[in-house]
Amino acid sequence: MNDKQTVLVVDDELKILELVKSYLEMNGYKALCAKNGREGMNLFEQNPVSLILLDLMLPDFSGEEFCKKIRQVSDIPIIMITAKIEEESIIHGLNIGADDYVTKPFSPRQLMARVQAALRRKADNAGGMDGGFLSYGDLVVDTEKRAVSRNGEPVALTRDEYNILSLLMSRQAKIFTRDEILEAIKGEDFGGFDRSIDSHIKRLRAKIGDDPKTPRYILTVYGMGYRIGES
């Protein structure tokens, strides 16, 4: 199903490395394990890695620093494994480039489901990119013409609605915070109130036929923001 995709696991706890490696291999993945950031970076540079499972608390340098280094050269999915449960810590990790997170202690089965979902979103995103087009299901954005269609029918959007949708569609594995969305559509110096994004999202959902109670396209990640994809 996954053609032996390679997952890099970076964590200084040996028991977690062994557990995650075992579950990855049982699910058909190849696992590379590193006990610190430098070892993890070397493995990343020397192997074709499809996804990274990254502990935020490493002995040599932080997981945040590791994530930033990866993001300078790759948009590979990164799932944080963290003992930090404070919302600000999680949001910070997502803001610097992580795509998802799990908190310790975690269910190995849930972790595998998140790995599969992240790789599926990455494949869908890559497959949906065709020249100037972004797609998710029957929703298509023509970035050259700045046009949107659903199931082949044109959808009329305002400039801000189009900019929000194209931002979310451009990186479908990422959770965008309200501040990130606001900055993208208004610019860094805009002094607007970030809750205005919620109104834009509400109108955007209505126009693309997205039920806010059971959305197909734009998901609310409570306490964090919005993303395109499956719940």
C-alpha positions in Angstrom: 0.0 0.0 0.0 2.8 2.4 0.9 5.7 0.8 -1.2 8.0 0.7 1.8 8.0 4.4 2.4 10.7 5.5 4.9 9.8 7.1 8.2 12.5 8.8 10.3 11.9 8.7 14.1 13.9 11.1 16.2 13.6 10.6 19.9 16.0 10.1 22.8 13.9 7.5 24.6 15.0 4.1 23.5 11.7 2.4 24.5 9.8 4.8 22.2 12.1 4.3 19.3 11.7 0.5 19.6 7.9 0.7 20.0 7.4 3.1 17.1 9.9 1.2 14.9 8.0 -2.1 15.6 4.6 -0.6 14.7 6.0 1.1 11.6 7.4 -2.1 10.3 4.2 -4.0 11.1 2.4 -1.5 9.0 4.8 -1.9 6.0 7.0 1.1 6.5 10.8 1.2 6.7 11.9 2.9 9.9 15.1 4.9 10.6 15.8 5.7 14.2 17.9 8.5 15.7 18.6 9.3 19.4 19.4 12.9 18.9 19.1 15.8 16.4 22.5 15.4 14.7 22.0 11.7 14.1 18.6 12.4 12.8 19.9 15.1 10.4 22.5 12.8 9.1 20.0 10.0 8.4 17.7 12.6 6.7 20.5 13.8 4.4 21.6 10.2 3.5 18.2 8.6 2.9 15.0 9.2 0.9 12.7 9.9 3.9 8.9 10.3 3.4 7.9 11.5 6.9 9.5 12.5 10.2 8.3 11.6 13.7 10.1 14.2 15.8 10.4 14.5 19.6 10.6 18.2 20.7 12.9 17.5 23.6 16.2 16.3 22.2 19.6 16.1 24.1 21.7 18.1 21.6 19.4 20.7 20.0 15.7 21.2 20.2 13.1 19.6 18.1 12.0 23.1 17.1 15.5 23.8 15.7 15.5 20.4 13.9 12.1 21.3 12.3 13.3 24.7 11.2 16.4 23.1 9.5 14.2 20.6 7.7 11.8 23.3 6.5 14.7 25.1 4.9 15.2 22.3 2.4 12.0 20.2 2.4 8.2 20.2 2.8 8.2 16.6 4.0 5.4 15.9 6.6 6.6 16.3 10.2 4.6 14.9 13.1 5.7 16.2 16.5 5.9 13.8 19.5 5.8 15.9 22.6 5.3 15.7 26.3 4.4 19.4 26.3 0.6 19.7 26.3 0.4 23.5 26.6 -1.5 25.0 23.7 1.2 27.6 23.1 3.9 25.0 22.7 1.8 23.0 20.2 0.9 26.1 18.2 4.5 27.2 18.1 5.5 23.8 16.7 2.8 24.0 14.1 3.8 27.5 13.2 7.4 26.7 12.5 6.5 23.9 10.1 5.2 20.8 11.8 2.1 19.3 10.2 0.6 17.4 13.2 1.4 16.4 16.7 0.8 13.6 19.3 1.3 13.9 23.0 3.0 11.4 25.2 1.8 8.9 26.3 0.3 8.1 22.9 -1.5 5.2 21.3 0.7 3.5 18.7 -2.4 2.7 16.6 -3.4 6.3 16.6 0.1 7.3 15.7 0.1 5.0 12.7 -3.3 6.4 11.6 -1.8 9.9 11.8 1.3 8.8 9.8 -1.0 7.2 7.1 -3.2 10.4 7.0 -0.2 12.7 6.6 1.3 10.7 3.8 -2.1 10.4 2.1 -2.5 14.2 2.3 1.0 14.7 0.9 0.3 12.3 -2.0 -3.1 13.9 -2.7 -1.5 17.4 -2.6 1.3 16.4 -5.0 -1.2 14.6 -7.2 -3.5 17.5 -7.2 -0.8 19.9 -8.4 -0.9 20.2 -12.2 0.8 23.3 -13.5 -1.3 26.2 -12.0 -3.9 24.0 -10.4 -4.6 23.0 -6.8 -7.2 20.4 -6.1 -8.9 18.5 -3.2 -11.6 16.1 -4.2 -13.9 17.9 -6.6 -12.7 21.3 -5.5 -10.2 22.9 -8.0 -8.3 26.2 -7.8 -6.8 27.6 -11.0 -4.0 29.8 -9.6 -3.2 31.4 -13.0 -6.7 32.5 -13.7 -7.5 33.0 -9.9 -10.7 30.9 -10.6 -12.4 28.2 -8.4 -14.7 25.4 -9.4 -16.5 22.7 -7.6 -17.6 19.5 -9.5 -16.8 21.4 -12.7 -19.1 24.4 -11.8 -17.5 27.8 -11.3 -17.6 29.3 -7.7 -17.6 33.1 -7.4 -15.4 34.2 -4.5 -14.2 37.6 -3.2 -10.5 38.4 -3.3 -10.0 37.5 0.4 -12.0 34.3 0.1 -10.0 33.2 -2.9 -6.7 34.1 -1.1 -7.8 32.1 2.0 -8.8 29.0 0.0 -5.7 29.0 -2.2 -3.5 29.4 0.9 -5.2 26.4 2.6 -5.1 24.4 -0.6 -1.4 25.1 -1.2 -0.3 23.0 1.8 -3.1 20.6 2.7 -1.3 18.9 5.5 -0.7 22.2 7.4 -2.9 23.7 10.1 -3.0 27.5 9.5 -3.6 29.7 12.5 -5.9 32.7 12.1 -2.9 35.0 12.4 -1.1 33.2 9.5 -4.2 33.5 7.4 -4.7 37.1 8.2 -1.1 37.9 7.4 -1.3 36.1 4.1 -4.3 37.9 2.9 -3.7 41.4 4.5 0.0 41.7 5.0 2.2 41.9 8.1 1.2 45.4 9.0 -2.5 44.9 8.9 -4.0 45.7 12.3 -7.3 43.9 11.9 -8.9 41.5 14.4 -8.1 37.9 13.7 -11.7 36.7 14.4 -12.6 38.3 11.1 -11.1 35.2 9.5 -14.0 33.2 11.0 -16.5 35.3 9.1 -14.5 34.8 5.9 -14.4 31.0 6.5 -18.2 30.9 7.2 -18.9 32.7 3.8 -16.3 30.6 2.0 -17.8 27.4 3.3 -21.3 28.4 2.2 -20.1 29.2 -1.4 -18.2 25.9 -1.8 -21.1 23.9 -0.3 -19.3 22.9 2.9 -21.5 22.1 5.8 -20.0 23.7 8.9 -21.2 20.9 11.1 -19.7 18.1 9.0 -17.2 19.9 6.6 -15.7 18.1 3.7 -13.2 20.7 2.7 -12.3 23.3 5.4 -11.8 21.8 8.8 -11.7 23.7 12.1 -8.9 22.5 14.4 -10.1 23.9 17.7 -7.7 26.2 19.5 -5.4 26.3 16.5 -7.0 27.3 13.2 -8.1 25.8 9.9 -6.8 23.3 7.3 -8.0 21.5 4.2 -8.5 17.7 4.6 -10.1 14.9 6.4 -11.1 14.9 10.0 
